[in-house]
Every structure is written in structure tokens, then in C-alpha cells.
Amino acid sequence: MDRTNQEQDANPRSRIVIPARLESTRLPRKLLLRETGQSLLQHTYEAASQARLPENVCVAADHLEIVAEVKRFGGQALITDPAAASGTDRVAEIAQTRPDADIWVNVQGDEPEISGAAIDQAIRLLQQHPSASISTLATPIRSRRQLEDPACVKVVMNNEGRALYFSRSIIPHPRQWSDDLLQRRPPIFYQHVGLYAYRREFLLGLSDLPPSPLEQVERLEQLRALAAGCEIRVGVVDEPTCGIDTAADYRAFVSRHRNRYHASRRA
């Protein structure tokens, strides 16, 4: 038996779901963009497939065009409710039909540079902490511009890596600012990386939890789970991946992809 199978036998089984909407708001049909020769969705699927612990990867699609694209590159896709309120609801819809896996990982379809090691790290957090219902990731913030950007979601954890709070504001908030706060080791400030792993039982009941005032004020879904007393474990990674939200994001990804391709040809 190889090492991967040994790890899966010794720990709860896990699967990856990639929620995929055809009509994104800021960059229409972005998952089907293919300036690199592959669709953005295929890049994400292949990146997620590098994780060693999950048994498989499935796309939760809202449209037959998405399903057709996944079948074209040889992946697995299932149609989910087009009216689903969120990607998490699409993951739960797939998990509902598969009671054989206890851990479900939500990988966004616009994360073509997601690390397989990061996915495995999120899964291991739930394997190692049976009391946790959710795991996610964070990375140090070393830029004041990033720290002050409300689009950069911040997280604070206790000494054991349990999430205390997520916010668009600066947390913790310094009473007196000094630039050396950004260089502290261990870091003071962390950016939340939007990769989630859920225990199946919790995931299936998540939509039944009422929205909390904190969630509604900050517009952060994970605050619903915290307000309900859920334990969220946070793993630290060196660098965040770059999600594709705008045309500029996609152009930057295409440039990085081509640079990697040319570098590999020269090696």
C-alpha cells in the first residue's frame, strides 16, 4: 500500500468540490477564459488535483456549459441548483449525496494557483483536531496598504491556532502605530486565505444557522459559524494564492503562467 492510501485509511476520508458559476459579476464567464490554452477552470482543477489526501475532485456547476468544459478536459462535474445562494451551498449539495466522506474542501473555481500542499494542510487540521468543524488558512501581512484594505480579510487566532475573529478592519488594532509591527516574528497581522475544509455533518447544517449580526455587518460568512460557537482551526502558509476577480487579475495570471512555461523550457 502506498503512503497516500495509508494516510487515507488512518484518517477521515476527504473530497474536494470546486463550486463553479458561469456568470460571474465582475469578470463575466471568467472560468471559461483560455488565453493560456486551458480554461481558468481547468487550471484550478489540475492544481487542486495535486493534493495528496483527498480521494477526488468534483466541480459543482450551475450551468451545462461548465459541465461540458469539465468533461472536455476529463474532469468530473455535477449540476447543482442554479439558485444556490453560495458556493458553500453547492458543496453541501454534493456532500449530501456522498455520506462516505467526512471532510469536504471548498476550492474556489477562480484559484488556478492553489497549492495542493495547502489543501492537504487544511484537511490535516481537521484530522488532528476532532473538536473543530471548519479549517481554513492564513498568511502573514507585511504591507500597510494591504493591512488597511477592507478587501483583505484579517483573522486573529489564539495560541493554538483557533480563530477568534475575522474582520475587514485592522485586527488587532494598534493603539500606537509603528512600521516594525509589520515585520514582527511571529507575525502580528494575518490575512485570511479563503480555502475551507468542513466536516460533513456541520456543512449540511450550516445553511440552517441564522445569519448573525456580525456576519451582516462585516459581510463575512465565516462569522456565522463563529457566532454559533463553531471551532475554526487556522493553518499558516507563507504566501496567499491570487484569486481571479477582474480582467487585470486574469492578465497577471496569464503573464505568470507564460513566464513559468518559458522558465521550464529553459531549464
N, C-alpha and C positions, 0 to 999 in steps of 0.2 A: 504493500500500500504506500502511495507517495505521501509526502508531507502535507499537501493540501487536504487530502482525504482524511488523514489523521486528525488535523485541526478541526475539520467539519464534524467528524464523528464525536470528538470530545466536547464540542460546544454547540449551542443552538444553531440551527440552520438559518441561513440568511439569503435574501434575494434583493436585487436592485430593480427599481422601477424608475423610468425616465418619463415624467409627465410631459406631453408634447401637444401644444396648441398650434393650430395652423395660423390663426390671425392674431399675431402679437400686436400690441398697441403702438409702441414707438418705432419698431422696425418690422413692417408687415412681412409675413411669410419668411421670417428670418431663418427658421430651421431648415428651409429648402434651398437657401443660398449655397452656391457651389463654385465660387471663384477659384478654389484650390483644386478642383477636380472631384471633390467629395462634398456632399451636403454637410452643413453645420451639424445636423443631427447625427450623421454617420460618424463624424469626428468624435462627438460626445459618446456615442455608443461604443466605439472602439476604445476610447480612453477608459470608460467605466469597466470595460471587459478585462482590463489589465489587473483589476483587483483579484486577489487570490482566494479570499474567503467566501464570497457569495457563490451560490450554485448557478445562477444565471442572471441575465439582464433582459428586461422586457420594457417596451415602450407602451405607455398608456396614452393612446391617441384620441383626439376628439374629431378626427376627420379621416375619410378614406384616402385622401391624398397622402397623409402622414403614413398610414398603414402601407400604402403602395411603395413609398420610398424605403421604408424599413425592409419590406420584402425584397426590394431591388438589391439592397446590399447584403441580404442574407440574415437579417436580424429577426427578432420575434416582436410582434406588436399585437395589441388587443384594443378594440374600440371601447371607450368608456363614455359615460354620459356627457354629451356636448354641453350640457348646462351645469356641469360640476363647478362649484364655486372656487376651487383652488386646486393646485397640483397635488396637495396633500389628500384631497378628496379622491383624486384619480388613483393615487397609490392605494388608498384604503379600499377602493372598489376592486382592484386587482387582488389585494390581500384577502378580501372577503371570500374569494373563491379558492384560496390556497391555504388551508389550515396546516399544511406540512412545514411551513417556515415560521419561525418565531420572530425573526428580525428582518425588518423591511427598510431599505435605504432609498431615500428620495434624492435622486440626482437630477438637477435641472437640465433641460434639453439644450440650453444655451451655454453649457460649460465644457467646451471642446478640449480644454487643457486640464481637466480634472485629473488628479493623481489617483491611481489605483491604490497606492500606499495610504493615502488619506482616507479612502473609503474603508480599507481594512482597519485603520486606526479607530474610526467611528464604531465599527462593528465590535472590535475588541473591548471598547469601553463598556458596552452593554454586556458582553460576555463576562467581564471582570467585576461588574457592579450590578448584581441581581436586583437591587432596590431601585435602580434607575429605569425610567420609562423611555427616555429620549437621550440620544447623544448627538453632539454637534462639534464644530471645530472653531478655533480662533487663531489669530496670528498677531504678533506684536505690531503696534502702531509707532512709527518713528518719525512721522511728519506732522507738524502742527496743522497744516492745511487739511490733511486727511482727518485729523482728530476733530477739527471744527466743522467738518462736512456732515450735515444731517443725513445724507445718503449713506454714509459709512456708519453702520450699526455697531455700537460698542457693547462689550459684555464685561462684567466683573464676576470673579469666581472666588470661592473660599480656598483654603489651603489644600483641600483635597480635590479641587477641580470641579466642584459642584457650582452650577450657575446660580448667582444671587440676583442679577438683574441684567436686562438688555435695554439699551436706550439709543436714541438718535442724538442725545445730548452728550456732553463730555462726562464720562464717569470713569473713575472717581473725579470729582471736581476740585482742582487745587485751590486752596484759599489764597495762595500766592504763587504766581507763575514763575517758572524758571525753565529755560530751554533744556537743561540737563535732565529734566523729568522724562524727556523722550528717549534718553539714552540709558536709563537705569537698567540694571540687570540684577534680579529678574525684572522684566518689563512692568511698568505701571499700567499702561493702556493696551487694550486688546480690541482688535476688530473681529466681529463675528463673521465667520465663513458659513454661508447658507447651505451646508450639507447636513442632512438629518438622517439618523437611524432611529427607528421606532420599534418598540415591542408590539407585536401584532394586536394583542388584546387592548392595549392603550390606543393604538392607532384607530381601531374600529370604533372606539367610543369617543374619540376626540371631537368629532363634529357635534356630539350631544352636549358638550360642555358649553355653557353660556359664555358669550364674549364678555371679557372683563373690562372695567373702566380703563385700566392701564393699557390694555390692547387697543381700545378705541382711541385713546389719546395719542399713543405713540405710533399707531398703525403697524404693530408688530405682533404677528400671530402667536409667536412663542410665549408671549406674556400671558396668554390664556392658560397655557399649561402651568406656568409658574404660579399664577394666581390660584389655581386649583390645587396647589401643593405638590405638583409633579416634580420629581427629581430629574434634572437635566445635567448630564456629565459633559464636560467640555475638554477636548483634546487640543493641544497646541501644535501648530505647524509653522514652518519657517516663513512661508510666503502664501498669500491667497491666490487662488486662480482668478482669471478675469472672465466674468460673465459677459455675454454679448447682448447689450441693450440698445445700442444705437449703430448707425451706419459707420461712424468713426471707430467704434469698438470693433466692428467687423473688419474694417480696413486694417486696423492694427493687428488683428489676429492673422489675417492673410499675410501680412508682411512678416510676422514672426514665423509663420509656417514655412514660407518660402526661404527665409534665412536658415531655418533648421534643415530644410531639404538640401540647400546648396552646401551647407556645412557637412552634412552626411556624405554628399557626393565627393567632397574634397578629402574626407578622412580616409 
